[in-house]
Amino acid sequence: MRRVIYIAIVMLTLLSAASGFIGNAIGPGVLHPANLNPERLEEAEQVFKRTSATKVDFAVRANDGVELRGWKVVPPSPKGDWVLLFHGVSDNRTGDLGHAEFLLRHHYSVVMMDSRAHGQSGGDMATYGWKERYDAVAVTDALYSNEKVRHLYAHGVSMGAAIALQSAADEPRIAAVSAEDPFASLREVTYDYAGLDVSPFLGKTLFRPASIFAVRAVTRAGGFNPDDVSPEKSVAQRPFPVLLICGTNDHRIPCRHAQAIYDAATGPKELWIVQGAGHASALGQAPAAYENRVVSFFEKYPGKP
């Protein structure tokens, strides 16, 4: 029996150590996500046709010189309110088509940009909000210089939700943010990834070396502190209204992240937990309720014109 216990301890120790080597190896790769989803151009044209919306190309130069590319989409009877849409990791602007469609039906104009290092935008790395928050300021400046904006909102999913929340802390023209499945902080979400979507407990215990070395590798390769990439800190920095959405079956970024952000928020806040929804799938799980929640939330907090 002792021999079995000894072997088990040795194996667990080796497994934990191996996870550290793996974390160190894959850490820099986090900054260079693959573009897994092609542009859904045909689907986009169908959405814009159904809503009778007009799409124009929109190119913005970020403050570090990176070109950000996307679209401005305007419904036939715009009311002057705009929504910045932020997509998830390894995706592009067309990942937000479902959200754009219901917003256009409610006469919101939308900005759909490829995040840096995604789609057609430039940039050599994704930083999950460290640089992207300032990209949002540049996009807002460009939007206000070309359009009459009555109120400005932001909506994002997954990585995009985290970016939207961090952006609103630095961009006071964003009146409110709805965010589906955001991570509380980049460090905290590494425990979920290290836990192999089974449990963050594994990422904080047996596979903790993977998280530690991945964070260190990101710091070296990215030149920023992952602890500073934190929607949880951002919502405490400026009291803007937030609607947080998460799914009970999301094992990638579980609801504890949304709960932590909700607890830290200093402004008006709502938390909607969608039963049965997996990661980034709340709109598909409850489309009518999702549409009503987001639109009603924006209408509740118009901010300053």
C-alpha positions, 0 to 999 in steps of 0.5 A: 500500500505504501508503495502505491501511495509513493508512486502516486505522489511521484507521478502527481509531482512529475505531472505538476512539474510537467505542467509548468514546462507546458505553461512556459511553452504556451504562454507567449502563444496566448498573445498570438491567437489563431484566426479560427473563424473566417469572415462570415461575409455572406451571412453579414450581407444577409443580416444587413439586408434583413435590417435594411442597414447600410455598411461602410468600411471604417479604418482607425489608426491606434495611438501606437500606429496599428491600423484597426479595420472594421465597419460602421453599420447604420439602420434606416431610421437611426436614433443617434445611439451607437454601440461598440461591439467587441468580439471574442478571441481568435474571431473577427468582427463578424462574430458579433452579427447576432448582436448587431442584428437585434441592435439594428432592429432597435435603431442602434447604429453599430461599430464592428471592428476587428480587434488588434491581431485579429481579422484584418486589423494590424498588430503583432499581438493581442493583449486582452485589454492592455492595449485594446482599451486605448484602441477603443478610445481611438475608435471613439475619437474617430466615430465622434469626428465623423458622426453625430453621436447622441449616446455611446454604449459597448457590448462584448462577448468573452475576450470582447466583454473583458475589453469592453469593460476595461475600455469603459474605465478609460473612455467616459463617453461610453455610457454603459456596458453589457458584457457576456462571459468576461474574465475577472482578470487575466491571471484568474482565468489562467486557472480555468484554462490550466484546469482544462475546463474541468475545475479551476481548483486543478489550475490552482493546485495540481496544475498551478505551475502551468498558470505561474509559468504562463503568466511569467511568459506573457509578461516577458513576451508582452511587456505588460503585467497580466495582473493589470488586465483586469475588468474586475479592477476596471469596474471599480475605477469608474462607476459606469453601469454594467450588465453582466451575462453568464451561462450555467454551463460555461466551463471555459469562463465560469460565472464566478468571474462575472460574479466577481466583477459584479461584486467589484462594480461601483456603478449601477449593475445587473447580473443575468445568469442564463440557465443551460448556456455554455460559453458565449452561447447565451444569445442562442440559448435565450434569444428573446430574453437576451435581446430584451435584457440588453436593449432595456439596459441601454435604454435605462442608462442613456448617460450624457449626450 
